[in-house]
Amino acid sequence: MSTQTIGRQDMRRIALFLFIGGLSFATIAAPPPGYYDSAEGLSGTALKNALHNIIKNHTVVSYTGTEAALKDIDEDPNNSNNVLLHYKGTSVAKSSFGSTWNREHLWPQSLGADVSPKKSDLHHLFAEDASLNSSRGNSVFDNVYPNYTGSGYGNYWTSTKFEPRDPQKGDVARALFYMDVRYDGTGGESDLALLNTVSPSYGQMGVLSTLLQWHNQDPPDDAERTRNDKIYQLYQHNRNPFIDRPEFANLIWAPASNGDSVSVSFTNRATGTVSAGAVNYPVLSFTLTASAHEWDLASVTVRHVGTLPLSSISQIRLYRDADQSGTVTNGDTLLATQTFSSATAVLSCTSPSRVTTTPASFLIVATLSPSAVNGQTLQVQIEPNSILHAASGGNDLDPTFSAFVSNFASVSGGVSNGDQLNVAFTDLAPAHVTPGQSDVPFVRLICSATANEWDLASVSVSKTGTLPDSSVVSAELYRDANTNGVVDAGDVLLAGGTFSGSQTSLSLPSPLRITTSQVQLLLVASFAGTLVNGKTVALVVNANGLASSPTGGTDVNPTFAAFSSSSAVVTGGVTDGDSLSVAVGNVAPSAVLAGATNVPLLSIALTASSNEWDIDTMSFVKSGSCPDSGVSQAKLYYDADQSQSVSVGDTLIDSATISSGAFYFGAGSWRITPTTSYFLVAVDIAPNAPDATNLQVALAANGIVHAPSGGADVDPSISSQGTLPIVIQNPNSGTLKIVMVSTRGSDGTAGKEFIVLGNHSSVAVSLTGWQLRSRAGGDTTDKVLNLSGTVPGYGHFLISSQAYGATCEGKAADFVDTNANGLFGGMGDSTGRSIGLFNGSGSKIDGFSFLGGATNPNNLHEGTAFNGSAGSATVSFARKRPGTNSGPYTDTDNNVNDLQNVTSKTPLNSSDLSIGPASVVDSWASY
């Protein structure tokens, strides 16, 4: 839909223009030539769609602007100060708008014409008496006389139907026909539809059969045509097709009749000759005339009976010949396009073409290939009884007739058979080629036809010498426009190919026409960026290797011996046989924190024996207790400043992840010369890498392999060389555990209680913000103990009750509780209890339960609570240590197996650094 809108000010300008120009609409021509060309010969839905596409995208008049427009288009021709009212037929002052007269929407706003552009479309808006407009309301249009309930000025109505006076009935019908076609639900606009209904829904209007009757009874008059012209010329710039061409309404909505027949007459259109490459060459035409009503053309079957090969007829087409000229001109409608896959072709109309009692002309034309052979003939025959009707015209009768054959047309200006090609060769090969050179000339071909034309389809080429196929990026054939023996501006690339088994065929996408005038061609080659010095290459045009194309006719291929260029020798490339020396150094730290990036591990110094040595891959192995996932990424850097650490200016060559204890880097043909190059292997440690695990990385034995870009070189024979073990420290891995709980002291005092924490991490852990939380029996809330202090690496941390004070069973307490009645206000030794350890972020680190734990479902223990003996002066609870006392504490997340009763009341404090590093098997968590 157009976004242009005409407002009230525009109306004033138009009125001023009309006044100055003295334009008389009685003389306006309608419609302009070609306006309905795309709709000619169509009917039904196809015609409706074609008309929609013609009248859509009109200039939209604003709703306010329609007042001035109606004063113009409905002006009384006998009084320019007045308008003629549509239903009433009387003349009233233009100035009385809003009181005496207003806008009548023939398609009611309540039934779909309530939004722009429908609301302001002038083709269905009329100046109307306000009272009659109200009487009509949103009624459908239908015959009601003599059964009416109201009347006035020749109009009759009921509560649901309205019958306008006779002179306006056709005007109403054609306005509503326009609205149905203009607004079809496309382009973001809702659909309007005319139906045979007296109870329409939104978007519907009626009664269609009555409107068709009124349309036929009251054809367009001069006043209606003048109104249509004004809307087209001055306002919306689209027309109401049913005023210009009244027959369109019946072609779309009137029911088809059965039993109609059609008469047919034929006319030859072919001349004596036809040019090769001719487009839409007229062959024959035929005229159809219906006996009555309508007859719709569906298809025509044609046969080619000339000597021209079917492949030389690019297309055969059926047109509706609007001007009956016998040639394709503007305004003719293309109905069908086909090619000959066999002797016959069925031209089936995309949309049926309607034939009435007025004769309709049709034209069959052909398009020929430019390579059609001279002297061959084009001749087309309409098969007998092959003009068939479409069901859209009803159940009609097809014409009976004998085959009609066009005159034959002989091809001229095409190609000729039997021509030969003359070809001569010149050696253009250079003495040397270098890596990366492109379009290097090797052979010149000088070609000319003995007569007429010869079309080149392909050239067969071989490669000789020691240079491998992979080193030649492409072989190409150019037309040397300026005959200077080199590829430059203006030369045309004809074909290209790559070598396989030292052979290639350069097939031209479009054949090259060669006449008796000489044509020079160049056979050239382009080379890879890496070539081995001393290799040789020559290009050979294979014996009898020029093949013709059928586009030049049935011609003769030239006979000749293989022609080889001279051999070119590679210079400026790489040299074979170089070796590489390797020196590996350990630059790894002894310990590293989890989450560290670019941790240097190995320095590698590489030196070529001579010339160059190109790295393809470098392979490495990992060992130690740190799992593969503990290393986020391994990296290979070019150590530009030889600092043995990653710094500004170093180049990242490749990165890799470790899998099954191995990884490798692709160096991308990194070149090594006799000047030593330095590399660095570094890693990123994963933030969740297990604490106290160790890592070693080594260059694998014989793990450096050369790339072909450096020639056929020698890989170094080296032993595996790597780092010393690197210990990973992770203070955030949750290594603190509750390892001992005593519920009363050695003297049996209930208030004397203590808890021991154990740290498997090598890094001290600050307890600032940490908490111990406890529940017993059916408690539903926690008793909370806020901690402080630091647990040493691989050490213990003793928490004592206030009753013990700073000395607990002979050990210095690391933290003393302030509760007067013992830890948490007294833990008790005969009640099931659960204890939880929480870090500064509120996350649970460990749980410890004894005597079944708290009974509340929200207790803090892990797994199944331990059911040991109740606490006493000689019994406490502790985690087990497997094997020796220096091993880690057990935590299988099942306290039944982890815990034990112990008789010793000797607690452990920060002076007892005897836990030792955790093994993978006995670590606190699974990694």
N, C-alpha and C positions, 0 to 999 in steps of 0.2 A: 504494500500500500504506500502511495506517495505521501511524503510528509509535508508537501506544499499545501498551505491553507489560504483561501481567499477570505478576507474580512470585509467589514463595512467600508473602510477607506478604499480598498481595491475596487469595490463596486462603484464608488464615486468616480474613480479614475476611468473605469470602463465606460460609464455613462458619458463622461466628458469626451472620451475618444470617439464614441459613436456619434455624439453631437457634432464634433468637429469634422469627422470623416464623412458624415452623411451616409453611413453604411445602410443598405437596404437588405433585410433578411429575406425578402421575397425573391431575391436573386441569388442567394447563397446556394452553391452546389452541394449536394449530399448524396452519398458519402464520397470521400476522396477516393481516387483510383487506387485499387489494390487493398483497400481497407479490409475486405472480407475474403481475400485470396486463400488464406489458410483454412477457411471453412467450406470452400467450394466442394461439391460432390459428396459431402458428409451428411449423416443423419443420426438420429438417436443420441446416445451418450457421447459419441465421437464429435458430433456437431456441437453439442452443448459445451463440451470441454474446449473446443476450438474457439467458440464465441467468448467463453470466460477469459481465455488468454488474451483475446483482442481487447476487451473492455476493462480488464482489471487495472490496478495501479493508476486510477484516475486522480486528478487533482482534487483534493478534498476541500469543500467549502465549509467554513465554520458554521455552526448552527445559528449564531447571531447573524452571519452574513446571508443566510437564506432569505431573510425578509427582503433585502434589496434585490436579490436575484429573482424572487417571485414577482416583484413589482415590474421587473423587466420581461421575464419570459412569459408571464400571464397578462401582459399589458393589453388593454382594449385597443385594437388597431384603429378604431374610430375616435379614440379619446386618450391621448398619452398620459393624462392625469389619473386614469382609472385602470383597474384590473377587471378581467372577466372571471366570475366565480365558476368553479368547476361543475358542481352539482346544480346550482341555482341557475346559471346561465345569464345572470344579470351583471351590469357594469356598476362598480362602486369605486369611490375615491380611494386612491392608494394611501392617502393620509389616515384613513379610518382603520388601519391595521390594529388589531388587538381589541377593537370594539365591534365593528361591523363584520370584519373578516379576519381569518387567521390561517395557519398552515394546516392542511389536511395530509396526514400520512396514510397513503393507500395501504401500505403494509403497516399495521398498527405497531406503535411502540411497545405495547404490552405483549405482542406476539413476536418480538425479536428485533424491531427497528429502534431500539432504545439507546444504542451506543453508536459512536462514530466508527466508520463513515456512513453506516446505514441510515442513521437518524437524520443526516443532512443531505442525503443523496437526492439531487433535484429531479431525477427521473421519476420519482414516486411522490414528490411533494407538489401540492397544488394550492392555489389561492381558493379559499372556500368560505362560504357563509358560516358564521360561528354556530348558528342554530342547527343547520343541516349537518355540520361536522359533529355536533353533539348527538344528533339523532342517529347518525351512523355508528358512532362509538368505535368499537373494535370488531364489528360484525363482519362475517364473511360476505363475499359477493355471490349472489345467486338469484335466480328468478323467483319472485314472490307474488307478482300480480296474477290473478286477482285476490289472492289470499293474504293481503297485507293488513297491518294494524295501524300504519301511519303513512302519510304521503305528503308530497309537496314539490311543486315545480317539475312534475314528471318523474320524481323519484318515489320508490315504494320500499317499505321496510317492515320487518318484524323485530322481535327482541334479539334475534340471532343472525338475521340475514338483511342484506341491503341490495336493492336493485336500482342503479342509477338510470337517469333518463337516457333514451336511445342514442343521442349523438355522442355520449361519453362512454358508452359501454366498451367499445373497442379500445379507447384510450386507457381505461382502467385495466383491461386485460393485458395490453402490451406493457404497461408500467410494471405490473406484477410479474409478467414473463421475464422482464429485465432483472428484477430483484432476485428471482430464483437462480438465474444464470450468473449474475455478478457475484453473489455471495454463496459460494459452494462449500464452505468449511475449510478452505485452504488459506495459506498466507496468514495464519493466526486469527482469522475471522470465523465467527460461528456460521453455521449453514442455515439457509432459508430454503424451504421446500413447499411447492404448490401441490396440494393433494385434493382428492375428491372427498372432502370432509366438511361438515358444518360445525364440528366441535374441535377446532385445532388446538394443539398445544403450543408452547413457546417455540418459535422457529418455523411454525407451519401457517399456511393460509389456504383458503379455498374459495369457490369450488372450481377445480381445474376444468372439468368437462363443460361447465357453464361459461367459463372464461374463453375457452376455445370457440364455443358457439358465438359469443359476442364478438370475438376477434374476427371471425369470418363474416358476420353480419355487418359490422361497422369497420370497414378498412380505413387505413390512415388517410387523413385529408391534409390540405396545405397548411392549416393552422398547426396540426400536430407535427408535421415535418419541420415547419419553421421553429417551433419550440425545441425540437430535437437538435436542430442546427445551432441555435443560440447556446444551448447547454454545452455542445461540443466545442464551438468556436471560442466562447467567452469565459466559461466556468470550469467544467470538469474535464474537458478534452477527451471525453469518451462518448459513444453514441448508444442509442437504444436500437439494437439490431432488428427488432421486430417491427419497428416503424420503417426502417430502410428496406428490409426484406421480409415482408409479411409471411412468405412461405416457410420461413425457418420455424415458426411455431408448430405447424403441422408436421414438419420433418422431425421435430423432437418429441412432441406429446401425442399427436394424433395416432390412433391405432393403425397398423399396417393392414392392407387388404390382401386376401388370398386370390390365387388364380390368375394374376396378371401375367401377361406374356410380353416378350420384347422382340422387336425386329432388328436385324443386324445387316450392315453393309460395310464392305472393306475397301480400302484404298492403298495402293502401293506407294511407298515413300522413298524407296531406295533409288539412288542414282547409279550410274555405271561404275563409279569408283568410290572407294572409301580409303581414307588415309590411315596408315598405321598410327595407333595412339589416339584415334578419334574418340571424342567423348560425346555421349548422347546422340549418336548418329541415327537419324530416323530410318526405320526399316519399313513399317507398315502402320496403318491406323484403321480403326473401325468405329462406326457410329451405332449407338443403341437408342431405340425409341420405345417407350413403354406403351402398351395398348390402352392402359388406363391406370389411374392411381399411381403406384410406384413399383419399382423393380430394382433390387439392390445387387450390384456386381460383387461377387466374391472372389473369383479366380479365372485365369486364362492359362491354358497350356500351350506352350510354343515348342517347336522342334527346329534345331539347326540342321539344314539340309545342304549347306555349302561345303567347300573343301577345306575351309579354315579349321585347324585343330581347335577343339573346345577350349584348350588352355590359352588360346590367343584371344578369346572373348572374355574380357575381364568381368563384364557385367551385362545383364539384360534387364531392362526396366520397363515398367508400365506407368504411364502418366495419364491423368485426366487433362485433356487438351482444352483449356478454358476458352482460348481465342480461336480454336479450330484451325490453327495455322499449319499444322503438320510438322511443327518443330517445337522443341522445348523452349518456352519463353517464361518470363516472369509472370506469375499468376497461375501457371500450370501446377497441378497437385501430383506429387509422387505417391503412387499407390502401392508399388511393390518393387523389390530389387532381388535378383536371383543370379546365380552362376550356373553354368552347365557342368554338372558332375556326370551326366549321361547325355544322350542325344536330346532328351526332352527336359524342360524346366517348367514348373508350375509357378506362375506369378500369382501369389495369394495376397489379396489386399490387406494391408494392416488394419484399415477400417473400411467396412463396406461402402461402396460409392453408389449413391442413389440416382436412379434414372427415372424420369417422369415422362409425360407425353411430349415434352420438349426434347428434341434430339440432343444427345450428349456424346461428345467425341473423346476417344481414347487413343493413345499413341504408344507404340512399342519402339524402343530405341536400344542401341548397343554401344558399349564402350570397348575398344580394341586395345590390346597390348601394343606398346611401341615396337615390340620385336616381331609383330606379325610379318609373315613372309610375303614378299611381293608376288602378285599373280594368283594367290589363293583367294577364294571367294567367300563372301558373307551372304547367306540366304536363309531367311527365317520363315517358318510356316506355322500358322495357327491351326492346331489340330482340330479335326472335325468334331463338332458338337461339344467343344471344350470351354465355351463361355458359360459359367455356372453362377446361379443366384445365391445370395446369402439369406439366411432365415430372418434377418432383420427386416426384410421386405415382405415377409409373409411366405406362405406356401405357394410359390409362383412356378411358372413354366420356363424352362431353359430353351434357348433358340436351337433349332436344328439347321445345320449347314454343312457344306463340304469343306475340306481343307482349303485354306487360302495361303498362297505362297507369294512372298515378295519377289521382286526382281533381284538378280544377284548383283552384288557390288564387288569389283575386283580390287584387291589391296594394292595400294601404291605408297611410295615413300617409306616402305618397310625394309626388311632385310632380304638378302639373296642367299641361296644355297650354293654350296660348292666352292666358296672362296678359300684361299690359302693364305698363310702367314709367312712372311719372310722375317728371319731373325738373325742378328749378328751379335757377337759377344765381345766385350773388352775387359781386360783384367785391370781392376782399379785397386787391388789390395795394397795396403801400406806395408812397409818393412816391419814395423813394430806396432803393437797395441798396448795400452796401459789400462790398469783397473779403472772401472767406472766410465770408460769411453762409451758414447752412444752414437748411433747412426753412422757407423764407420763403413764407407763404401768398399765393396769387394768385387762386384761385377756390374757392368753396364750392359743392358739389352736394348738393341736398336731394332724396332719392329715396324712393319708396314704390311698392309693387306695387298694381295696381288690385284684385287678388284673389289669394288663396293665396300664391304665391311667384314670384320672378323672380331668376335667378342672374346676377350680373355677371361677365363673362369678361374684358373689356378696355375701355380708354378710349383714343381716338385724340386726340393733342395736337399742336399746332403752337406754334412760337415766332416772334414778330415783334419788330421793332426792329433796332437797329444792333449789338447785342452778338453776337459770333460764337458758334457752337455750342460751340467749345472752352472758352469762358468759363463755360458752364453745366455744372457737374459732373454733375448729375442732375436729372430731374423725377420726383416721387414722388406716389403716391396713398395717403392715410391715411384710416382710419375715425376720425372725430372723436368719441371716446367721450363726452366731457363737453360737446360742442357749443359750445366756447368760441372756435372759429375759429383756434386755434393748435395746433401739435404739442407735446404734453406727455406726462407719464407717463400710461399707460393707453391712449393712442391706438395703433392697430394699423397697421403698414405693410403695405399690400396689394400694391403693385407699384412698380417703379422702372424708369427707362430713361434713355438718353442721346440727344441730338439728332444727327441726320445729315440734312443738307439741311433743317434747321429742323423736322424731323418726328420723332415717336417714338410708339410704341404701348405703353401700360402694360398688359401682360398679367399677370393674376393667376395665381400658381401654383395656388391653390385658389379656385374660384369663391366669390363673396360672395353669400350668400342674403339677399334683400331681401323683406320681407313687407309687409303693409299698414301697419305701423308705420314712421314716418319714420326714415331713416338719413341722417346727414350725413357727407359725404366732403370731404376737403381736397386740392386740387391745389397742391403746393408745389415750390419749386426751391432747389437749393444751388449756390453760386457758387465759382469758383476764387479762389485767394489773390491773384491779380493781375488787376485790371480796369482798363480805361481810363476816366478821368473823362468824363462827358457821354454815354456810350453808353446806349442804352435797351433795355428788354426787357419784353415782355408775353407771357402764356401764353393759348392759345386751345384750348378744347374744340371739336374739329372738328365740323362739321355731321353729325348722325346718328352721332356717334362713340362711342356706348355700345353694346357688343355683348353678347348674352346667351350663356350656356353651356348646352349640352344637359343638364347636370345639373338644370336647372330645368324641363325639358320643352321642347316645341316652342313657344317663346314669341315675343312680338312686340317687336322693338327699337323704342325711342322715336324719334320723328321730331322734329327741332328744328334751328333755325338755329345756325350757329357762334356760340359765346359767347366774347368776348375780354375779358380783364382790362384794366385801365388799364396804361399804361406806367410803369415805374419807371426812374429815372435814376441812373446810377452816380455815387457820390461817394466821396471818400477813397481813390481809386485812383491810377493813374499818368496822366501827361500826354504826348501825342504831340508830336513835333517838336523835342525837345531835341537839342542837339549836345554834342560832347565836345572839350575841348582836351587835347593830349598834350605832355608834356615828357619827353625821354629824356636820361639822363646816364650817362657811362662811369664805373663805379666799380671796374673790373677791375684787379688787380695786373699788373705787367709780367711776372712769372714766378710759377710755381706748381709745387709738387712733385706728382708722381703720387701718387694715393691721397688727396689733400686733399678735404674735404667742405665743402658750403655755401660755395663760393667765389663772392663777389658779382661780378656782371658789369655789370648795367644797373639803374639806378634809373629808375622810371617814375612820373611825377606826372600824375594825371587829375583834371579838373575839369569838372562838368556846367555847361552854360550857364544852366539854370534847372531847377527841380523835380528830376527824376531821370533818370539814364541807366544802364541795366543792361548790364554786360559779358557777352557770350556766350563769345567765344573771343579769344585773343591769339596771333598767329602769329610765328615767328622763323626765321631762317636762320643756318647755321653755315658758316664758311669757314676757310681755313688748312690747314696740312699735317697736323694731327692728325686721324686718322680718326674716324668717328662713334663707333666702339667705344671710343675713348679717353675719352669722356664717359659715365660710368655712368648719370647721371640729370640731367635739367634740372628746376628747381623754380621755382614762382611763389609768392612770399610777399606777404602784406599787411604792409608795414613800419610797424608800429604806432608805433614811437618815432622814425621817420624817420632812423634811424642809418645807413642805407645798408649795413648788414650784418645777418646773421641773428642775432637775439638773443631772449632770453626775452620772451614776449608777442607776438611776431610769429606770424601765422597762415599755415600752409601751405595754399594754395588748390588747387594741382594739381601733379602731377609728370608728366614725359614722357621718353621716350627719343628719341634723334635717329636719323632714318632718311633717307637720301639728302640729307643736309645740311639737313634742315628738321625743325621740331617746333612743336607748338602746345599751349596750355593751355586747358582748359574752365573758365571762371570760375564756372559755376553761378549765373548771373544775379546777379553781385555788383553791388550798387547804388552808383552814384556820384552825389553831390549837388554843389551849388555850393561846398561846402567841399572843398578838394583832398584826394584820397586818394593815398597813396604805396605803391608796390609795388616789389618787388625780384626780379630774375631771378638765380638762383644755380645753380651746377652742382657735381656730384661728379665729380672726375677719377678715371678708372679706375686701379687700382694698376699695370696693365701698359701704361699709356699710353706711347707711344714718346718716348724722350728727345729733347730739342732740336727737337721739333715745336712748331708754334704754332697758336693757336686764336683765332678771332674770332666773336662772336655779335652779331646785329643784329635789332631789331624790324623785321619785314617791312614794306615799303611798303603802306599802307592795311591793316595787319594786325590792327586791332582792330575787332570786329564786335559790334553790339548784340544783346541778347536781347529777345524779344517781351514779356517780363515788365515791361520799362520803357516799353512803348508802341511806336508806330511812329516811332522816333527816327532821327537822322541819324548815319551812321558817319563818323568823322574821316578826312580826306584827308591822309595823312602820308607823308613819304619814309622810306626805309630809314635807320635810325640805329643805330649799334652801337659796340662796344668797339674799342680799339686792340689790336694783336696781343699775345697772352699766350704766353710761352715756357713749355713744359712741361719740367721737369727730372725725370729718372728715373735716379738713381744705381744702381738695381738692374736695369737693362735689359741687362746683359751687354755693355757697350760696350768693354771692354778686349780688345785683340788683340795677338798676337805679330806685329810688323810688320817686324823685321829680325833676321837671325841671321848672325854671323861665326864661322867655325870656326878661324881663325888670324889673328894680327895682321899689320900691314903689314911687320913685320920677318921674317915667316915663322915666328914662334915658335908651336908648336902649343898651348902652354898659354895663349896669349893669345886668349881667346874672349869674345864679348859678345852679349847679346840686348837688343832694344829693344821695349818695350810701348807701344801707342798708346791714348789715351783719347778717344773721340768724345763723351763726356758733358760737359756744362757743369759738372758737379759733381765735385770731387775724390773719388778712390776710395782708401780705406785698404787696404793690402795685408796687414794683420795677419791671420795665419792662412792666407794664400794660399800656393800651391805651384806650382812648375814641376816636372813629372815627365817623364822621358825614357827611351826604349828605343832600342837600336841592334841591327841584325842580327836574331838569333834570341833576344834577351833575353826572359825570361819574368817578370822582376820589374822594377819601376821604380827608376831613380835619382832621388832626390827633392831638390829645392832649396827650403828654407823661406824665404819672402820677408818683407820688412817695408818700411815707408816709405809714401809717399802719391804717387799719380799725379795730377798737376794736371789740372783740367778743360781739354779740348781740347789736351792736352799729351802729352809723351813721358816715358818712364822707362827709364834706361840701367842695365842690369845687367852688371857686368864681372867677369872672373875675378880670382883673387887675384894672378895674374901682372901684370895691369894695375894693380891697386890703385885708388886714388881717381882717377887720371887715365887715361882710356882713349882712345887715338888723339887726344889733345888736348882731350877733353871730360871734364867732371866727372861721375864715375859717381854715380848715385842709390842704388845698392846694390852692395856688393862681396861676391862669394862667398868662402867660407873654404876651399874645396877647394884643396889644394896643387897638384893636377894639372890645374887648369882647371875650367870649369863641369861639374857632375855628375861630376867626376873625369876630364874630357876627352871632348869630343864627337866628335872625329875629323872629317876632311874628305873621306874617301873611302868611308865606310860609310853605308848608308842609315839614316836616323834619324827618329824621330817624337818630337815634344815636345808636351805638353799643359799648359794653364794651368787651375788649379782654384781656386775661391773658398774662403772660410772655411767654407762649409757642405759642402765636398767635391764640389761640382757642377762639371762641366767647362765652362769658358767658351770656350776656343778650342783649336785644334790646328794644328800646323805640321809638314810633312814634306818632306824633300828626299832626292834620290837614291833614290827609290822607297820610303822609309820603312822602319820595322822590318818584318822578315819574319814575326814572330809574329802570329797572327790577332788577338791582343788589343792591337795597337798603338794609338797615341793619335792618329793623324792623322785629319783630316776628308777625305772624298771620295777622290780619286785623288792619290797622292803626286807631287810635282814631281820630274822627272828632269832636272836641269840638270848643268852641269859640276861636277866636284869642287871643293871650296874650295881657295883658294890665297892667296898674299899679296896678290893683287889682285882676288880674286873672293869675294863673299858672296851671301846670298839675302835677298830682300825682297819684300813685297807691293807690287803696282803701285798707283800713284795715277792714276786716269783724268783726262785733261785736264791740269789745272794741278797744281802741287805743293801748292796750298792745299786741294785736294779731299780727300775721305775715302779711306781705303785700301779696296781692293776685297776683298769676301768673298762669293763665289758658292757657297761650300761645295764648290768643285772646285779644289784647289790647282794643278792643271795650268794653269788659266787665271789664277789669282790671283798666282802667284809668278814671279819673274824673277831671273836672275843680275845682280848689280850690281858694277861695278868700284870704286865709291867705298868707302873704308873709314872714311868720316866718320860716326860714330854720332850719334844724336839723344838729347838729354837734356831735363830739365825746363825748361831755358831756351828750348827750341824749341817755342813754342806755335803751331804752324802747321798743325794738322790741320784746324781749321774745323768748323762744324756739318755733320752728315751730312744729305744729302738723302734723300728717301724711296727713290729709286732705288738709292742707294749706301750705304744704312744697313747696319749689321751684321746685322740680322735682318729678317724679313718681318713686316709688321704689317697 
